[in-house]
Amino acid sequence: MITVHHLNNSRSQRVLWLLEELNIPYEVKRYERDGATMRAPASLRAVHPLGKSPVITDGDRAVAESGAIIEYLVERHGHGCGTATGSITPKARRCRRC
């Protein structure tokens, strides 16, 4: 199952919207920013070294950055929809390695 790692004040909503549109089962794990520093908690940095959000985990794969996540979800779960260009971008490919 896909887990959406949601940090308050992030772009996780667009990922949640796509998961709903594609009817993909998922769970949300919520994180709160530090009130003084606005940084992600250590528990999110354990998922992504920079504490970035949104991040999804799909099995042992972690994908960061909302655009890369959307491309990944459409490519993997889009029921043949593919991506707008027919393949993923080099930037998205790099983000998937996070």
C-alpha positions as CSV (number, residue, x, y, z in Angstrom):
1,M,0.0,0.0,0.0
2,I,1.2,3.5,-0.7
3,T,1.9,5.8,2.2
4,V,1.7,9.6,1.8
5,H,4.0,11.3,4.2
6,H,2.3,14.6,4.7
7,L,4.0,17.6,6.3
8,N,1.8,20.5,7.2
9,N,2.2,23.4,4.7
10,S,3.3,21.2,1.8
11,R,1.9,20.2,-1.5
12,S,0.6,16.8,-0.4
13,Q,-3.0,17.7,-1.4
14,R,-2.3,17.3,-5.1
15,V,-0.9,13.8,-4.5
16,L,-4.0,12.9,-2.4
17,W,-6.3,14.2,-5.1
18,L,-4.6,12.0,-7.8
19,L,-4.7,8.9,-5.5
20,E,-8.4,9.5,-5.1
21,E,-9.0,10.0,-8.9
22,L,-7.1,6.8,-9.7
23,N,-8.9,4.9,-6.9
24,I,-5.6,3.8,-5.4
25,P,-5.6,2.6,-1.8
26,Y,-3.3,4.7,0.4
27,E,-2.7,5.8,4.0
28,V,-1.6,9.2,5.2
29,K,1.1,9.7,7.9
30,R,1.0,13.2,9.2
31,Y,4.0,15.2,10.4
32,E,4.1,18.6,12.0
33,R,6.8,21.2,11.4
34,D,8.8,22.6,14.3
35,G,7.1,25.8,15.4
36,A,10.3,27.7,15.8
37,T,12.4,26.5,12.9
38,M,9.6,25.3,10.5
39,R,11.8,22.3,9.8
40,A,10.5,18.7,9.4
41,P,10.7,16.4,12.4
42,A,13.4,13.7,12.6
43,S,10.8,11.0,11.9
44,L,10.2,12.5,8.4
45,R,14.0,12.8,7.8
46,A,14.1,9.1,8.4
47,V,11.9,8.7,5.3
48,H,13.7,11.3,3.2
49,P,17.1,12.6,4.2
50,L,16.2,16.3,3.6
51,G,12.9,16.1,5.4
52,K,11.1,16.9,2.1
53,S,7.3,16.5,1.7
54,P,5.4,15.3,0.0
55,V,7.0,11.9,-0.1
56,I,5.3,8.6,-0.8
57,T,6.5,5.2,0.0
58,D,5.4,2.3,-2.2
59,G,6.9,-0.9,-0.8
60,D,10.6,-0.2,-0.4
61,R,10.6,2.7,-2.9
62,A,10.4,6.3,-1.8
63,V,9.5,9.1,-4.2
64,A,9.8,12.8,-3.3
65,E,8.6,16.0,-5.0
66,S,5.0,16.3,-6.0
67,G,5.7,16.4,-9.8
68,A,7.8,13.2,-9.6
69,I,5.2,11.5,-7.4
70,I,2.4,12.4,-9.9
71,E,4.4,11.0,-12.8
72,Y,5.3,7.9,-10.8
73,L,1.6,7.3,-9.9
74,V,0.3,7.8,-13.4
75,E,3.0,5.6,-14.9
76,R,2.6,2.8,-12.4
77,H,-1.1,3.0,-11.5
78,G,-2.6,5.1,-14.3
79,H,-4.3,2.2,-16.1
80,G,-2.4,2.9,-19.4
81,C,-2.7,6.6,-19.2
82,G,1.1,7.0,-19.3
83,T,2.6,10.5,-18.9
84,A,2.0,13.5,-21.1
85,T,5.2,12.9,-23.0
86,G,5.1,9.1,-22.9
87,S,8.1,8.8,-20.6
88,I,9.4,10.3,-17.4
89,T,11.7,13.2,-17.3
90,P,15.3,12.9,-16.2
91,K,14.5,15.2,-13.1
92,A,11.7,12.9,-12.1
93,R,14.0,9.9,-12.5
94,R,16.6,11.5,-10.2
95,C,13.9,12.3,-7.6
96,R,12.8,8.7,-7.5
97,R,16.2,7.7,-6.2
98,C,15.9,9.8,-3.0
